Amino acid sequence: MPGRVARAFFIHSITRMNSTSDAETIEELKLRYSQLAALAGELAHEIKNPLSVMRMNMELLKEDMEEIDSPVSRRAVERVDTMVRQCQRLDSYLKDFLQFNRLRTLELAAGMLNQQITCVLDLFERQAERQNVQLDRHLDAELPGIMLDSQTLQAAITNLVKNALEAMPNGGQLLVRTRLIRQGVAMDVIDTGEGMEASVLMNMFKEFYTSKDGGTGLGLPTAKKIIEAHDGRISVQSEVGVGTCFTVEFPTPARLNEQPKEDA
């Protein structure tokens, strides 16, 4: 995958820097890494368009084959269906990679964390009901404002909520709460799902690492990247068979502390 190529290129460049007299500076290496990442993003975008055309035509072919009732056509439908699923998987990889690779410089403005959480949870209410997941919101009405980029922050929260629901395919409880902390504000996303092994916890924020079938391994790294771009930090605690808690902390600028509080 492009991310692995970029990292390998960066490591090779560091090694070269340490082994030559005319060593490049770290800033030059960062520039080369950035250029390669941009090239990988352009390549991913170019692949996405013909892939969509291939998927659409295979779906149409599947519909045509389903009209023919014969052993040969039934086998053909199964094979075409396999190709369609693989195209969907590749499309998911490309979508997540493009989001990760193109995280722009954020346009931060004063906003309320509770509002961003509410927008995301409203989108997942129906899915939670279908999975028999109890969705609880404990949002502190006294929470002060923070500096945020609404679109990207909602994308990060979406990744965390989606991850929690995937951990509870047979039902459970999902609690999202906000609270004041000394440094600013915090959000906890707590599920009663499967929990994670220590090896997963150690690698979960690495690009392209995934323990899920069909996962891209970019959801949580993207969330972490967005949160850190907000000068925030993310941590996780998990126990197999008990559940998982993601905690996200954001600083509160002093000038926002005196703003009127929002209703939960």
FENNORQUI-V980974 format. One record per residue. N is the residue number from 1. RES is the residue in one small letter. D_CENTER is the distance of its C-alpha to the mean C-alpha in Angstrom with 1 decimal. Layout:
{{N,RES,D_CENTER} {N,RES,D_CENTER}}
This chain:
{{1,m,16.7} {2,p,16.9} {3,g,14.9} {4,r,17.4} {5,v,20.3} {6,a,19.4} {7,r,19.4} {8,a,22.6} {9,f,24.1} {10,f,23.4} {11,i,24.9} {12,h,27.8} {13,s,28.5} {14,i,28.6} {15,t,31.0} {16,r,33.1} {17,m,33.2} {18,n,34.6} {19,s,37.1} {20,t,38.7} {21,s,41.1} {22,d,39.6} {23,a,36.2} {24,e,33.5} {25,t,32.0} {26,i,28.5} {27,e,28.0} {28,e,29.2} {29,l,26.8} {30,k,23.8} {31,l,25.1} {32,r,25.4} {33,y,21.9} {34,s,20.7} {35,q,22.9} {36,l,21.8} {37,a,18.1} {38,a,19.3} {39,l,21.4} {40,a,18.6} {41,g,16.6} {42,e,19.9} {43,l,20.5} {44,a,17.2} {45,h,18.2} {46,e,21.7} {47,i,20.7} {48,k,18.7} {49,n,21.8} {50,p,24.3} {51,l,21.8} {52,s,21.7} {53,v,25.5} {54,m,25.8} {55,r,23.8} {56,m,25.8} {57,n,29.1} {58,m,28.4} {59,e,27.7} {60,l,31.0} {61,l,32.7} {62,k,31.6} {63,e,33.2} {64,d,36.4} {65,m,36.7} {66,e,36.3} {67,e,39.4} {68,i,41.4} {69,d,42.4} {70,s,43.2} {71,p,42.0} {72,v,41.0} {73,s,38.9} {74,r,37.2} {75,r,36.2} {76,a,35.1} {77,v,32.9} {78,e,31.2} {79,r,30.6} {80,v,29.3} {81,d,27.0} {82,t,25.6} {83,m,25.1} {84,v,23.3} {85,r,20.8} {86,q,20.3} {87,c,19.9} {88,q,17.2} {89,r,15.4} {90,l,15.9} {91,d,14.8} {92,s,11.4} {93,y,11.2} {94,l,12.6} {95,k,10.5} {96,d,7.2} {97,f,9.6} {98,l,11.2} {99,q,8.5} {100,f,8.0} {101,n,11.8} {102,r,12.9} {103,l,11.6} {104,r,15.1} {105,t,17.4} {106,l,16.6} {107,e,19.5} {108,l,19.8} {109,a,22.1} {110,a,23.4} {111,g,21.6} {112,m,21.1} {113,l,18.1} {114,n,19.6} {115,q,19.6} {116,q,15.9} {117,i,15.3} {118,t,18.0} {119,c,16.7} {120,v,13.5} {121,l,15.6} {122,d,18.2} {123,l,15.9} {124,f,15.3} {125,e,19.0} {126,r,20.4} {127,q,17.9} {128,a,18.6} {129,e,22.3} {130,r,22.2} {131,q,20.7} {132,n,23.3} {133,v,20.9} {134,q,22.5} {135,l,20.2} {136,d,21.7} {137,r,21.3} {138,h,23.2} {139,l,22.5} {140,d,25.1} {141,a,27.2} {142,e,28.5} {143,l,25.2} {144,p,25.8} {145,g,23.9} {146,i,21.4} {147,m,20.6} {148,l,17.4} {149,d,15.8} {150,s,15.3} {151,q,13.1} {152,t,10.4} {153,l,10.8} {154,q,10.5} {155,a,7.2} {156,a,6.1} {157,i,8.5} {158,t,7.5} {159,n,4.4} {160,l,7.4} {161,v,9.9} {162,k,8.7} {163,n,8.6} {164,a,12.0} {165,l,13.5} {166,e,12.9} {167,a,14.8} {168,m,17.7} {169,p,18.8} {170,n,22.4} {171,g,22.0} {172,g,21.8} {173,q,21.1} {174,l,18.0} {175,l,19.1} {176,v,17.3} {177,r,19.7} {178,t,20.3} {179,r,23.2} {180,l,25.1} {181,i,25.1} {182,r,27.5} {183,q,25.1} {184,g,23.7} {185,v,21.4} {186,a,18.9} {187,m,16.6} {188,d,16.5} {189,v,14.4} {190,i,16.8} {191,d,17.1} {192,t,20.1} {193,g,18.5} {194,e,19.1} {195,g,18.1} {196,m,17.2} {197,e,19.7} {198,a,20.3} {199,s,19.4} {200,v,15.8} {201,l,15.6} {202,m,16.9} {203,n,14.5} {204,m,11.1} {205,f,9.8} {206,k,11.6} {207,e,10.3} {208,f,11.0} {209,y,12.0} {210,t,11.6} {211,s,14.2} {212,k,13.6} {213,d,15.7} {214,g,14.1} {215,g,10.6} {216,t,9.2} {217,g,8.2} {218,l,5.5} {219,g,2.2} {220,l,4.5} {221,p,6.3} {222,t,4.6} {223,a,5.0} {224,k,8.2} {225,k,9.2} {226,i,9.3} {227,i,11.0} {228,e,13.4} {229,a,14.2} {230,h,15.4} {231,d,17.6} {232,g,15.9} {233,r,15.0} {234,i,13.0} {235,s,14.9} {236,v,14.9} {237,q,18.0} {238,s,18.4} {239,e,21.4} {240,v,21.9} {241,g,23.4} {242,v,22.9} {243,g,19.3} {244,t,16.5} {245,c,16.2} {246,f,13.4} {247,t,15.2} {248,v,14.2} {249,e,17.3} {250,f,18.2} {251,p,21.6} {252,t,24.0} {253,p,26.2} {254,a,29.8} {255,r,30.7} {256,l,28.3} {257,n,29.8} {258,e,32.7} {259,q,30.9} {260,p,31.7} {261,k,29.5} {262,e,27.6} {263,d,28.3} {264,a,25.9}}
